[in-house]
């Protein structure tokens, strides 16, 4: 009898070992739900839809995008955190809900480090600092000099407290040692209109968003917030040329609920990396003034942890109070 029990246990053990890679090899067997925690039509949504299409082709299953905006990405990520960790509900998100929300909201419905597994980053959305043509500056150095001569008299638009356009300028003013007044608007659209109309003097936004107005002469581009000049616009200097070490660009990628099996995480990561290595795919992003930036799970996790500390310092120095 004992011999039979040992034999049965051995067989079951072998079956368990054999089933793990088989499960990873067959995943996915049904469509994957990818939540984008921002409204349709924005930069994160655009990148997510393109990546989802190509990843779905490689995986042999449809990846369905669901937009769940609100609370700077918090509402959508809350839903992902509560999802079954089986690889069939994932998020495509920018970094801010994972790195800055904890410093902006008193009552968080999720813990970014505890509730998610970073899968892969795919894109950086380069930022640009632009001014209204009425502002008598053509460079970052001239802007800093003007701001120092008129402390608190210049103002800038943002798409809301805690938005990339807000935090980028706070990072800039702290690094440059200047005081520029913040004027928050309810979204990128109103903030852009305010800058174009001259209600405010300047603002940070995505290169993709601002470039058309720069080229038409409605705005003046001072510099990009990338660590080095963009291949698409080599004529534009970087903020770091004048303020050493400055860089600011939202990055977007995939996260999964905590507890998702490592084999699935690895498969999703590898699939996304293979997609981004395709020159034809990369060119589509290049043509939209976006920068391919691929990091696997470990590197992505380290970056999120580093940036969470960075934005804690910036928000506290700016006196931003959690809501």
Buried (B, 14 or more C-beta within 10 A) or exposed (E): EEEEEEEEEEEEEEEEEEEEEEBBEEBBEEEBBBBBBBEEEBBBBBBBBBBBBBBBEEBEBBBEBBBBBEBBBBBBBBBBBEBEBBBBBBBBBBBBBBBBBBBBBEEBBBEBBEBBBBBBBBBBBBBBBBBBEEBEBEBBBBBBEBBEEEEEEBBBBBBBBBBBBBBBBBBBBEBBEBEBEBBBBEEBEBBBEBBBEEBBBBBBBBBBBBBEBBEEEBBBBBBBBBBEBBEBBEEBBBBBBBBEEBBBBBBBBBBBBBEBBEBBBBBBBBBBBEBBEEEEBBEEBBEBBBBBBBBBBEEBBEBBBEBBEBBBEBBEEBEBEEE
